Amino acid sequence: MDGTGDIGFGIVLGLVVATVVIALFRLYPRSWKISPRYQAPAAFVLLLLFTTTSGLVGHETALMAAAAAVALATPLVARRARRARTIDRAIRDLTVPERREEALAVLVAQVGPPPMRMRDWSSWSKIVLFVAAHVARAGLPREALSLVDRIDRALLDPYTTGVRAQIVAACCVPLGERERARRELTTVARPARDALFERAIVATEILLDALDGAPTAEARARSSLAAERDPHVGSTLRAALAHALAASGQRDEAVAELRKLAAETPPPPKDGLPLQPVLERVARQRGPASPLAEAILGGQSTPYRSV
């Protein structure tokens, strides 16, 4: 077969293998989907590989290599996808009262102990942080901290260190461990390389100041809130403003901000997993506006465990 035929054969074979690989990624649940920006380069590399090498090694060898690649990749991807689905299902069950304890046990088992091999540490720590963030989101901060505390911070890259610090700080607030929250935030390289992440950290710092009754918290919260467009960061800032107002004796104004907070509940994140209701979070922050949030909730029982 001439060179044109070799190239054509390589293109077809590369497209087939790339299609199979992308199809394998669909085994993952929605919250674990691999971004198209990573899928596309992987498909391009496979296409280029088989296009350029099919003429060098022969069609039969190229076919055998493609079959071997798919055979090796399929069980690996399927096994990891099965684990991802198990974790995804357990995270969703956290918000179902009768399934919560079992779901938490499943997540702890799926996370497992720290890996023995250093090359597995990065992926393991990211899974731990993913799970811990959702456990905290479900209103279980102490359980989330117990997961995060398994991670050796010294082994993390700067960005993952920042993610860890943000999760720990968010968990420490409802537990009343504000000093630890502040210490964790000091470990983050500032300003954070991601603008949204930086604003989220600033919002957490303002919230901590408001919980402590700092006199500058109200002005900082108002200023940041006026410029904020992200609904999740905005909810943190509005909660901070409510606490600051309550701390200064402006009870009616604080109640008004809490009612706005309840009316402007941010949409679920892109992963589609549920968020703890915002007033539930304010009530558990143990701050000046927490009793007001409890009063607005009307003393209704919560499906989330007390901390």
Helices and strands as residue ranges (DSSP letters): H 3-25, G 30-32, H 36-57, H 59-93, G 97-99, H 100-111, G 118-120, H 121-137, H 141-148, G 153-155, H 158-172, H 178-185, H 195-211, H 217-227, H 231-247, H 251-263, H 278-283, H 290-297
